[in-house]
């Protein structure tokens, strides 16, 4: 995607035939130009919005500059739903005055037709509406002889994807990913099953594998462990046939199997798959958040095998990574790493995926790692570290409005191990009220028996 500077925008604005730009709007333009190499898009947007009164919205030039400045920047930030109304306003003016302004003046702004179509897609417009916008962008580029440009190639590719039906599958993927990230696995499962069942034979199985992984993870989350195990194993076997052990989905599936076997207390199998996953992360130099999570899972399995010192070494490294910020930007990585149309890459979240959901998705795995760390530190005799981790885990879960049952259970267990039975009871009760799966309920250590004894 090409960018253009505010200097170029100002030159175009001077070509509009009806109004002249106000002095206050010009001052904002000049400030943006002065800081174009200093401010990122978000900083520039904040500046524009804080100076909205500088724009006379009854003045076509002021209004058009405002729409260009915000629409293009929101788009480049992948905030497509927010960008859409501004981009619509930009293309309306191009339709009205484009010929009068001349090709040289508007060339770099013609990409807004394509960006508007992409933004329509992300905003859940109908397939027909998106296709119409894409075809209009294609006609505009052909009108000005831009058939050999990268943007034109992207437009054509997007039109083919829409017409072939690939669009339909991608919409399902987008919706499923939103359900997964909001922990609505019951809603995600039938959509992911549909995606897998109707996956085009012409598309690579390696491209399908991440969605199979998501489906298996959702099966685990709702307690369908047998279905998850069978599908995990079949997928690994197929990827082995394709010699695809180094793709990200392969190591994630190995980790998922490890977690599944841990939940059924088959610690040796869990260790085998988690160790393989860890080795593949390291082989592929993938040391981001997923690696940290894998380390934490390896640690908790070693704990289950009573290899406490190894468990502590592993969890120490995981916590160190987290303290240094690894994995703190999960939501932004997901937003930027996935998308739907060929002009962007992969599968993206829609802009109506609210900030609270983003915050929740970002912190939940961190909360679980801290909770696991507390258990391991307790077993290793590092009580202060255990208390610090579990309290941070609980504080973070309360902060996002979704208290974690296992975190309360682990704190209760910590108090119980110190013979502080009465102090542990409120936390056992809280944990019992919050746990959502059979696995979590089974892990509430003898709480019902303690209560029945009259404490």
Beta strands, then each sheet from edge to edge (+ up, - down):
end
